């Protein structure tokens, strides 16, 4: 109930400040739950991802520090977020989203794990393998600085073809590399389809 309510609120807020986003290839979304994976370019791109892929409801990973505030923790929990300790991730990082997927919730993931990294990690492949759910690539093109979010009608999202991971496939370095290359190739193609000249520039790169 809360998730549905907050989704409506988020949709109207983003519409008021930025207008209606352009969403391409919605028809490529599979039935049932799936993993929505994309490059992490701003702190609000997961909101756009979740809205673009509605009506499916999604769960999210959020850094454990956000759960220390009781009010914020209540909001996050009821919005299907679950905590992740980035400095010491435990088995729940894989078990919780896998369980959620099997119970009909989608999952939004950023394979790089951070807005300031471009290296894709193996977590998406592992969860896809254990859950038996497809990975749908998505890219966001739009403002990466908050002040530019108030310039209307400048957000675009593009869905790619679902990528399936065989449950019997082993998580070898070779297979992980093949999967991450396929995912990155999809991201690049989706970006090019939206804008052949698009280049993401991290507003706060780590030295």
N, C-alpha and C positions, 0 to 999 in steps of 0.2 A: 504493500500500500504506500509506504513512504517513498520507495524508489519511483513509483509511478507519479507521485505528487512532485517530487523534486525534479523529475525529468521534464515535466510540464513547465515548472518554474524556470529551469535552466534554458529551455527552448525559447521561452518568451524574453528572457533577459538578453540572450545572445541575439535574438531577432531585433530587439529594440535598439541595441547598441551597434550591431553590425549588419543587420539585414539577413536575408535568406541565403544560406550557403549553397553553392553548386555541388551536387552530388552525382557522380557518374558511376555507371555499372552496378546500380543497386540490384539488378536482376541476377547478378552473379552470386549473391548470398545463398548458401545452402539452407535447406530446411533443418530444424533442430538447432542445438547449441553448437557453437564453434569458437575458435580462438581468433580474435581480431588483432593482428600484429602489424605495427608500423614504426617508422622512425619517430623518435621522441624529439619534437622540435620546439615545444612550448608547454607550459604547465596546464594550459586549457585544451590541448589537442585530444586528451582522452574524453573530455566532455563532448566535443564535436564528434568523435568516433562513436560514442554511445548513442548520440542523437541520430546520427546518420544511419545506423544499423537497427534502429527501432523497427518493430516492437519487441525484439528480443531484449531481455534484461541481462545486464553484464555485472560481473564481479571485477574487482580491481585490486592490484597490489599497492600498498601505501607504506611509506617508511614508518617504522615503529614510533618514532618521535612524535608523529602527529596524533597518536593515540593517548598521549600523556594528559592532554586537556580533556576533562570529562565531557564537556559539551560537544567538542569536535569529535571525540571518540564515539559518542552516541550517533551523531550524524553519519560518520563514516561506516559504522557497523550496519546501520539501517539502509545505507546506500550500497551495501554488498561489498564494502572494502574490507580487506584483512591485512594485518600488520606483517611487515617483513623487516627483520634486523639485517641491514646490509653488511654490517661488519661481522656478523656471525649468523648467517642464514641456516636454519635447521630444516628437517624433513618436511615441515608444514608448508614450506615454500612450494613444494611439488604436490604434496598430498591434498592440501586445501583446495587449490584450483582444479585439480583432477576430480575431486569429489563434487565440486560445484558444477563442473561440466557434465558429469554423469547424471546430475539431478536437474539438468535443463537450463542452468545459467550459462550465459556466454562468458568469455574471459577476454579482457583487453590487456595486451602485453606489449612491452617495448623490448625487442630482442637485444638492444644495446644496453638496456638497464638504466640508462642515464641520458639526460639531454645533452651532456657534454662528452659523449663517447659515440664513435661510429662502428666500433667492433661488435659484431653480432655474437651472442653467446648461445649455449646449447639448451637453455631452459625451455624455450618454446618447443623445440623438437621433442624433448623428454616428456613434456606434458601432453603433447599431441599423441605421442606413442602410447602412453599409459591410459589416456582417456578414450582413444580411438576417434577423436574429433578432428575435423579438418582445420587447417590454418588459412585464414583469409587475409591476404596482404591488403593494406590500405595506406595511402599517403595523404598528408595534410599540406596544403600550400596556403599560406596566409600570414597574417601578422605574427611576429615572434616577440614583439615588444608591446607591452600593455597599451601604451598610448595610441598605437596604430590599430588596435582592435576597434576603436571608435570611428574609423573610416569605413563606411558601409560597403557591403557587397564585395568584399575582397577575400573571401574564404572559399576554397575549393577542396573537395575530397574525392578520391578515386579508389574504388574497390577492384581487386584483382581476382584471378581465378583461384579457387580453393586448392590448397596443397595438402595432400594426404600422406601420412606416415604409417607405414605398415607396422602393426604391433609386433611382428616377429623380427623387425629390423633392429640390428644391434647398434648401440651408440658408440661406434668406433670413431676414431678421429677422421677417417676417410668419409664415413657416412654423414657425420656432423658437418664437415666442410662442404660436402655436396649439397646438403640441405640449406645451410646458411648462404651459399652461393646462389642457389635457386631463389631464396627469399630476397636477397639483395638485388638480383637481376630483375625480379618482379617490381621492387620498389623503384628502381631506376626507370623501368618501362612505364610505370604508372605516372611518375613525375614527368617524363618526357611527353606522355599523352596529354597531360594537362597543360604543360608549357615546356616546349623544347629548350627554352633558354633558362629554365629555373635552376638556381643554385642556392642551396641552403647555407646561410652564414650564421654561425652560432654567435648570438649577441654577447655572451659572456664565456668565451672559451677558456678552458683551463690551460695554464702554462705548462 
